[in-house]
Amino acid sequence: MIDRKHFGKRVGAERRRLGMTQEDLAGSLSVTAQAVSKWERGESLPDPELLLALSHLFGKTVNALLEDRDPFQKMGLTGEVRDGVTILTGARDLSAYDSFVRSIRREKAVPKNWERAALPGHPLAEGGAEIAKRGGLILEIGAGPGGGFMPHVLRADPDASVVVTDLVPGVLTEWKRFLDAELGSPNLWYAACDFTALPFPDGVFDTVADGGGIANAIGDKRTALREAYRVLKSGGALFTYGLFVTSETAASLPEDVLALLRREYPDAFPDLYEAAVLAGFARIESVTSSARPTDRDDSGFAARCRELGVNVPRTAFVRVCTKR
């Protein structure tokens, strides 16, 4: 079955790729700009001769223009599809997260985070734009209600091809509902999976985007890094964002406070640079931003620091790790 709206999105994306206006495309096909506009809005389809002309102009097969891609089918992945989300978590019981999903829906966290991604100075904006510029197939791991890099990628390029993942299917359902209404893109796919044991084959993604998922991984973070490395193509890159307490800051804390914070919030301390090297990445470039003090932070870690009477700045970074 042909999705006319998706066809229209593909025509618009290919037209923009060639730097053409609707009038330019109409002129090259000897049709009206109104006809092109109707195609792109999904209100009509061109006749077979025009479809063939579009195919030659765009360098795409007619089938590629008309039919939705399914990267999961190409990868040989099978799983239950629930509300447009492919479930690749096996028999794992995730019902403990039901109240979390309800709170996301109640608080409208997804649309709020989409709007926040448009605010100037967001720490993930530059990385998202760079990921979009790289093109190819992008994997967003551990998207969560914030979306990681994905909202910034899509704001930079609404036609980007992104596989959005999270452990919790309900989180992905909220993103799918919102982005279907906001963008209607045919280039977004959703999979519930554990990113310490990714279900994808080796070497299939051009970029892996991690907007904080690895730091919050349930399981071994070094395993998650190795999995990100495995599914990347040669020359592909992992973009990872995180907040951590530097060794200098940790050394300045009272010993009892440091011991308690390390026990309760171990993820606040490790800088995974060494682990990225051990995972096999050939080139690692880090861009750090100014430290974020916990007295101006609303995280659980920050609240605990305030209870303990300490202000513990965490350094934010975006790290780009390139695969050999």
C-alpha positions as CSV (number, residue, x, y, z in Angstrom):
1,M,0.0,0.0,0.0
2,I,1.4,3.4,-1.0
3,D,1.4,6.1,1.7
4,R,0.8,9.3,-0.3
5,K,2.0,11.6,2.4
6,H,5.3,9.7,2.7
7,F,5.6,9.8,-1.1
8,G,5.2,13.5,-0.9
9,K,7.8,13.8,1.8
10,R,10.3,11.9,-0.3
11,V,9.6,14.1,-3.3
12,G,10.1,17.3,-1.2
13,A,13.3,15.9,0.3
14,E,14.8,14.9,-3.1
15,R,13.8,18.3,-4.6
16,R,15.5,20.1,-1.7
17,R,18.6,17.9,-2.1
18,L,18.9,19.1,-5.7
19,G,18.4,22.8,-4.6
20,M,15.2,23.1,-6.6
21,T,12.1,25.1,-5.8
22,Q,8.7,23.6,-6.5
23,E,8.5,25.9,-9.5
24,D,11.9,24.6,-10.7
25,L,10.7,21.0,-10.4
26,A,7.4,21.8,-12.1
27,G,9.2,23.5,-15.0
28,S,11.5,20.5,-15.6
29,L,8.5,18.2,-15.8
30,S,6.2,20.6,-17.8
31,V,3.6,20.6,-15.0
32,T,2.3,23.3,-12.8
33,A,3.8,24.3,-9.4
34,Q,0.3,23.5,-8.0
35,A,0.6,19.9,-9.1
36,V,4.0,19.6,-7.4
37,S,2.6,21.1,-4.3
38,K,-0.3,18.6,-4.3
39,W,2.2,15.7,-4.6
40,E,4.3,17.0,-1.7
41,R,1.2,17.4,0.5
42,G,0.1,13.9,-0.3
43,E,-3.0,14.9,-2.0
44,S,-2.3,13.2,-5.3
45,L,0.2,11.0,-7.2
46,P,1.8,11.8,-10.5
47,D,0.9,9.6,-13.5
48,P,3.3,6.7,-14.6
49,E,5.2,8.8,-17.1
50,L,5.9,11.6,-14.6
51,L,6.8,9.0,-11.9
52,L,9.5,7.7,-14.4
53,A,10.7,11.2,-15.0
54,L,11.0,11.9,-11.3
55,S,12.9,8.6,-11.0
56,H,15.5,9.7,-13.6
57,L,15.7,13.2,-12.2
58,F,16.3,12.1,-8.6
59,G,18.4,9.0,-9.4
60,K,16.0,6.8,-7.4
61,T,13.9,3.8,-8.6
62,V,10.2,4.3,-8.9
63,N,9.8,1.8,-6.1
64,A,12.1,3.7,-3.8
65,L,10.0,6.8,-4.3
66,L,6.6,5.0,-3.8
67,E,7.4,2.5,-1.1
68,D,8.4,2.9,2.5
69,R,11.8,1.5,3.5
70,D,12.0,-1.0,6.3
71,P,15.6,-1.1,7.7
72,F,14.6,-3.7,10.2
73,Q,13.4,-6.1,7.5
74,K,16.6,-5.5,5.6
75,M,18.6,-6.4,8.8
76,G,16.6,-9.5,9.2
77,L,15.0,-8.4,12.5
78,T,11.6,-9.6,13.6
79,G,9.6,-8.6,16.6
80,E,6.1,-7.7,17.7
81,V,5.1,-4.2,16.4
82,R,3.1,-2.3,19.0
83,D,1.8,1.2,18.2
84,G,4.4,1.5,15.4
85,V,7.3,0.4,17.8
86,T,9.2,-2.8,17.1
87,I,9.7,-4.7,20.3
88,L,13.2,-6.3,20.4
89,T,13.4,-6.9,24.2
90,G,12.3,-10.5,24.1
91,A,10.2,-11.6,27.1
92,R,11.7,-9.0,29.4
93,D,9.1,-7.6,31.8
94,L,9.1,-3.8,31.6
95,S,5.8,-3.2,33.5
96,A,7.8,-1.4,36.3
97,Y,8.1,1.5,33.9
98,D,4.4,2.0,33.3
99,S,4.0,4.8,35.8
100,F,7.1,6.5,34.3
101,V,5.4,6.5,30.9
102,R,2.2,7.8,32.4
103,S,4.1,10.7,34.0
104,I,5.7,11.5,30.6
105,R,2.3,11.6,29.0
106,R,0.7,13.6,31.8
107,E,3.5,16.2,31.9
108,K,3.7,16.4,28.1
109,A,7.4,15.9,28.4
110,V,8.0,15.0,24.7
111,P,6.5,18.1,23.2
112,K,8.2,20.2,25.9
113,N,11.6,18.7,25.1
114,W,11.0,19.1,21.4
115,E,10.5,22.9,22.0
116,R,13.5,23.1,24.3
117,A,15.7,21.7,21.5
118,A,15.0,24.9,19.6
119,L,16.3,27.2,22.4
120,P,19.7,28.8,21.7
121,G,22.7,27.5,23.4
122,H,21.5,23.9,24.0
123,P,24.5,21.7,24.6
124,L,23.4,19.1,22.1
125,A,22.5,21.5,19.2
126,E,25.9,21.7,17.5
127,G,26.4,17.9,17.7
128,G,22.9,17.3,16.4
129,A,23.6,19.5,13.4
130,E,26.9,17.7,12.7
131,I,25.2,14.3,12.9
132,A,22.5,15.5,10.4
133,K,25.3,16.8,8.1
134,R,27.0,13.4,8.1
135,G,23.8,11.8,6.7
136,G,23.3,8.1,6.3
137,L,21.4,5.9,8.8
138,I,21.5,7.2,12.4
139,L,20.9,5.2,15.6
140,E,19.8,7.1,18.6
141,I,20.3,4.9,21.7
142,G,18.4,5.4,25.0
143,A,16.4,8.4,23.7
144,G,14.3,8.7,26.8
145,P,11.7,11.6,27.1
146,G,14.4,14.1,26.2
147,G,15.1,12.4,22.9
148,G,18.9,12.7,23.1
149,F,20.5,14.1,20.0
150,M,17.5,13.1,17.8
151,P,15.4,16.4,18.2
152,H,18.4,18.4,17.2
153,V,19.2,16.2,14.3
154,L,15.6,16.5,13.0
155,R,15.5,20.3,13.5
156,A,18.7,20.5,11.4
157,D,17.4,18.1,8.8
158,P,13.7,17.0,9.0
159,D,14.5,14.4,6.3
160,A,17.2,12.6,8.3
161,S,17.0,8.8,8.6
162,V,16.9,7.9,12.3
163,V,16.3,4.6,14.2
164,V,15.1,5.8,17.6
165,T,15.6,3.3,20.5
166,D,14.9,3.1,24.2
167,L,14.5,0.2,26.6
168,V,10.9,1.2,27.3
169,P,8.4,0.9,24.4
170,G,6.0,3.5,25.9
171,V,8.6,6.2,25.7
172,L,9.0,5.5,22.0
173,T,5.3,5.5,21.5
174,E,5.1,9.0,22.9
175,W,7.8,10.1,20.5
176,K,6.2,8.4,17.5
177,R,2.8,9.9,18.1
178,F,4.3,13.4,18.5
179,L,6.7,13.2,15.5
180,D,4.1,11.7,13.2
181,A,1.9,14.7,13.8
182,E,4.8,17.2,13.8
183,L,6.9,15.9,10.8
184,G,5.1,13.0,9.2
185,S,8.5,11.7,8.1
186,P,8.9,8.3,6.4
187,N,12.5,8.1,7.6
188,L,11.9,7.5,11.3
189,W,11.8,4.0,12.9
190,Y,11.3,3.0,16.5
191,A,12.7,-0.1,18.3
192,A,12.6,-1.0,22.0
193,C,15.9,-2.7,22.9
194,D,18.6,-3.0,25.4
195,F,21.6,-1.0,24.2
196,T,24.1,-3.1,26.2
197,A,23.0,-5.9,23.8
198,L,21.9,-4.3,20.6
199,P,19.9,-6.5,18.3
200,F,21.3,-5.0,15.1
201,P,23.9,-6.6,12.8
202,D,27.5,-5.5,12.7
203,G,28.4,-2.4,10.7
204,V,25.0,-1.1,9.6
205,F,24.9,2.5,11.0
206,D,26.7,5.6,9.8
207,T,26.3,7.3,13.2
208,V,25.4,6.3,16.7
209,A,24.0,9.1,18.8
210,D,24.1,8.9,22.6
211,G,22.5,11.9,24.3
212,G,23.2,10.4,27.8
213,G,21.9,6.8,27.4
214,I,25.3,5.1,28.0
215,A,25.8,7.0,31.2
216,N,22.4,5.8,32.4
217,A,22.7,2.3,31.0
218,I,21.2,-0.5,33.1
219,G,24.1,-2.8,32.9
220,D,27.8,-2.4,32.0
221,K,28.5,0.9,30.3
222,R,31.7,-0.4,28.7
223,T,29.6,-3.1,27.1
224,A,27.3,-0.4,25.7
225,L,30.3,1.3,24.2
226,R,31.5,-1.9,22.6
227,E,28.0,-2.4,21.2
228,A,28.0,1.1,19.7
229,Y,31.3,0.4,18.1
230,R,30.1,-3.0,16.7
231,V,27.0,-1.7,14.9
232,L,28.9,1.3,13.3
233,K,30.3,1.1,9.8
234,S,34.0,1.6,9.3
235,G,34.5,5.4,9.4
236,G,31.3,5.8,11.3
237,A,31.2,7.8,14.5
238,L,29.7,7.7,18.0
239,F,28.5,11.1,19.3
240,T,28.1,10.9,23.0
241,Y,27.0,13.5,25.6
242,G,27.5,13.3,29.3
243,L,28.0,15.1,32.6
244,F,30.6,13.9,35.0
245,V,32.4,15.0,38.2
246,T,36.1,15.5,37.4
247,S,38.8,13.9,39.5
248,E,39.9,17.3,40.7
249,T,36.4,18.2,41.9
250,A,36.0,14.8,43.6
251,A,39.2,15.2,45.4
252,S,38.0,18.5,46.9
253,L,34.9,17.0,48.6
254,P,34.9,15.7,52.2
255,E,35.7,12.0,52.2
256,D,32.4,10.9,53.8
257,V,30.4,12.9,51.3
258,L,32.4,11.6,48.3
259,A,32.0,8.0,49.5
260,L,28.2,8.5,49.8
261,L,27.8,10.1,46.4
262,R,30.0,7.5,44.7
263,R,27.8,4.8,46.3
264,E,24.4,6.4,45.5
265,Y,25.3,8.0,42.1
266,P,28.2,6.0,40.6
267,D,27.2,7.3,37.1
268,A,28.1,10.8,38.1
269,F,31.8,10.1,38.4
270,P,33.2,8.0,35.5
271,D,34.6,9.7,32.5
272,L,34.4,6.9,29.8
273,Y,37.3,8.2,27.7
274,E,39.5,5.3,28.5
275,A,36.6,2.8,27.9
276,A,36.1,4.4,24.5
277,V,39.7,3.7,23.7
278,L,39.5,0.2,24.8
279,A,36.3,-0.3,22.8
280,G,38.4,0.2,19.7
281,F,37.7,3.7,18.5
282,A,40.6,5.1,16.5
283,R,40.0,8.9,17.0
284,I,38.3,10.5,20.0
285,E,37.7,14.2,20.1
286,S,36.0,15.9,23.1
287,V,34.4,19.3,23.3
288,T,33.6,20.3,26.9
289,S,31.4,23.1,27.9
290,S,31.4,25.1,31.2
291,A,30.7,23.1,34.4
292,R,27.2,22.9,35.6
293,P,26.9,23.5,39.4
294,T,24.4,21.5,41.3
295,D,22.9,24.5,43.0
296,R,21.4,25.4,39.5
297,D,20.4,21.8,38.6
298,D,17.1,20.0,39.2
299,S,18.5,16.4,38.9
300,G,18.3,13.8,41.7
301,F,22.1,14.0,42.0
302,A,21.9,17.8,42.5
303,A,19.1,17.5,45.1
304,R,21.2,15.0,47.1
305,C,24.2,17.4,47.0
306,R,22.1,20.2,48.4
307,E,20.9,17.9,51.2
308,L,24.6,17.2,52.0
309,G,25.4,20.9,51.9
310,V,27.8,20.7,48.9
311,N,27.9,22.3,45.5
312,V,29.4,19.9,43.0
313,P,29.9,21.1,39.5
314,R,29.7,18.6,36.7
315,T,31.5,19.1,33.4
316,A,29.4,18.6,30.3
317,F,31.0,17.2,27.1
318,V,30.2,16.0,23.6
319,R,32.7,13.4,22.5
320,V,33.0,12.2,18.9
321,C,34.6,8.7,18.6
322,T,35.4,7.5,15.1
323,K,35.6,3.8,14.2
324,R,38.6,2.5,12.3
